[in-house]
Amino acid sequence: MGLDFDSFVLVAATANLSDESAAREHADAVEFRMDLAADPLAELRAYDGELPILVTNRAVWEGGEWDGDDDERLAVLEDALAVDAVEAVDVELESLRSGAATELRAAARDRDVSVVASAHDFEGTPDEIELLDTLSDACERADVGKLAVTAETRADTLALLAVTHRLASDGRTVATMAMGEAGSHTRAVAPVYGSTIGYAPVDPDEATAPGQYDLETLSRLVADLE
Ligand SMILES: O=C1C[C@@](O)(C(=O)O)C[C@@H](O)[C@@H]1O
């Protein structure tokens, strides 16, 4: 069974699967950032942890560190689907739009692995109409539509929360967060408006995005606001 995003899933984001034992107390799953690991497939195949895994192999053009061939990047993700503990896969919305990840999505569906279509803006926060367009499109193309923007003002974070609320109220499965210092609180608050995934590093020095809380803190904040 793929990871079920019907209720909030707290994900420990890491480049190192050995973090799983430390994450177990607070996290529901691990996000394995394959693009940040030296030999990700070997690490995955050797995994004997308890938490289910969401695999991500983020390209440089989407803010990650995979700078090789893009088809190969998606092929590595497809190989990762064969590992039993892998219950969800993150696929860039751009790769779904271009058709490059059509086969990967079909392979995930065959294996009952949930698909998260993700879009990131590392420069700023587009207006609400564009946020709605992007997130709706991500929802159409996958089991979860995910949108991470960079907030500079309260107005940016409000726009993101409004769109989160609107789509979640319409019954879509969304995950949203604002990166950057001004956006940090959205990581705790967006779940109140229907966001179903939160990302946090076990060790605050190992954050995978700007403005993340550490895992224990995010777990407490989300639980307190529930
Ligand atoms: O896409 C996301 C969300 C994220 O960028 C964040 O802002 O928490 C962290 C990444 O590890 C993950 O792949």
The ligand as an SDF file (V2000), in Angstrom:
LIG
                    3D

 13 13  0  0  0  0  0  0  0  0999 V2000
   10.0490   19.7680   -1.7840 O   0  0  0  0  0  0  0  0  0  0  0  0
   10.3390   19.6580   -0.6230 C   0  0  0  0  0  0  0  0  0  0  0  0
    9.8990   20.6110    0.3790 C   0  0  0  0  0  0  0  0  0  0  0  0
   11.0900   21.3070    0.9600 C   0  0  0  0  0  0  0  0  0  0  0  0
   11.6780   22.0900   -0.0560 O   0  0  0  0  0  0  0  0  0  0  0  0
   10.6650   22.2380    2.1030 C   0  0  0  0  0  0  0  0  0  0  0  0
   10.5410   23.4400    1.8370 O   0  0  0  0  0  0  0  0  0  0  0  0
   10.4700   21.7550    3.2080 O   0  0  0  0  0  0  0  0  0  0  0  0
   12.0780   20.2690    1.4940 C   0  0  0  0  0  0  0  0  0  0  0  0
   12.5020   19.2560    0.4610 C   0  0  0  0  0  0  0  0  0  0  0  0
   13.3250   18.2650    1.0480 O   0  0  0  0  0  0  0  0  0  0  0  0
   11.2850   18.6130   -0.1530 C   0  0  0  0  0  0  0  0  0  0  0  0
   11.6690   17.7890   -1.2190 O   0  0  0  0  0  0  0  0  0  0  0  0
  1  2  2  0
  2  3  1  0
  2 12  1  0
  3  4  1  0
  4  5  1  0
  4  6  1  0
  4  9  1  0
  6  7  2  0
  6  8  1  0
  9 10  1  0
 10 11  1  0
 10 12  1  0
 12 13  1  0
M  END
$$$$
